[in-house]
Every structure is written in structure tokens, then in C-alpha cells.
Amino acid sequence: MQLSTRQARIFRLALLLGSGLPVSAQKIINQLGCSEPTLTRALKELRETYSAEIKYSKATHSYQLLEPGQLDKKALRRINEILHSSIDHKHTEAVSSVSLDKEMKKSVSLSLRSSVLRKIDRLALLADTTRSDAVEMLVDNCIVEFLSTLSQRGIGR
């Protein structure tokens, strides 16, 4: 089963909180490789999808699963199996990752067909990265290939 980046993030979050012990927000952000707003969205989805009660502690800046809702041990085992299956599938093809500091990034709006977005999402999943990083990876590879083509034609020397 292939998971989208978002699904994999939600599942990893469920596993992190599944013990019922408090988990620091920084640890979650590091483990999920996401920003704080993305964590907030993932927590919201986890609460809504699984009817889970998750408490935030300002004092420790941590989250704790108080009431699992539908995130019982059986569901967590199944989530773990799905994640491992997805990871095994991803490792059949090696892809490098590109990452830039957020300060160096600039938002760009693109209009793409859904089929293209699905391909980008699949690449992001295979590379275990975000959609933005997958697009950067594609652009970098295409530029290198394009410059190589120009060089072979004797243009741009």
C-alpha cells in the first residue's frame, strides 16, 4: 500500500503519541520532518479521524494522547504494519533528496494537472520528503540535463 506524504505523517504521529506518554512538540516536528503549522494540521486530522483526545501542555510544550478514541492497540499495530510496508516499497528505488533552508525559499504558485501532482507526491513519498523538496529535486535534475544538452550542441559556452 502506498501512502501519501500526509498519510504517512499522520500515521507516524499516531505511533509517536500511541504510548499515551507526553511527547515534546520539538521531538514530533523532528521525527515527522515538518513545520509547526503542519504539525497543528496533522494533530487536527488525527483528532477528527480517530476521535482521539490529544492534550497540549504549555509548560512542557508537549502533546499527550489522553483518550485514544479509535487509536486502540490493534489500530496502532495496523498503522505500524502499513508504514513498514510503505517504507519497504519505497526502498526498492533509491532517490536522493534536496533541501533548502526555509529562509531561502520563495512561494511559487503552479497550476498542475492532478495526474502531475500525483506523480510529484509519489516521488516525494519515494524520497521520504515533502512535495516542495520533490519539485526542487526535479528542477535541479532537469536543469543539469538541459545544460548538458546545451553543452553538447555547443551553446552557452
Secondary structure, 3 states (H helix, E strand, C coil): CCCCHHHHHHHHHHHHHCCCCCEEHHHHHHHHCCCHHHHHHHHHHHHHHHCCEEEEECCCCEEEEEECCCCCHHHHHHHHHHHHHHHHHHCCCCCCCCCCCHHHCCCCCCCCCHHHHHHHHHHHHHHCCCHHHHHHHHHHHHHHHHHHHHHHCCCCC
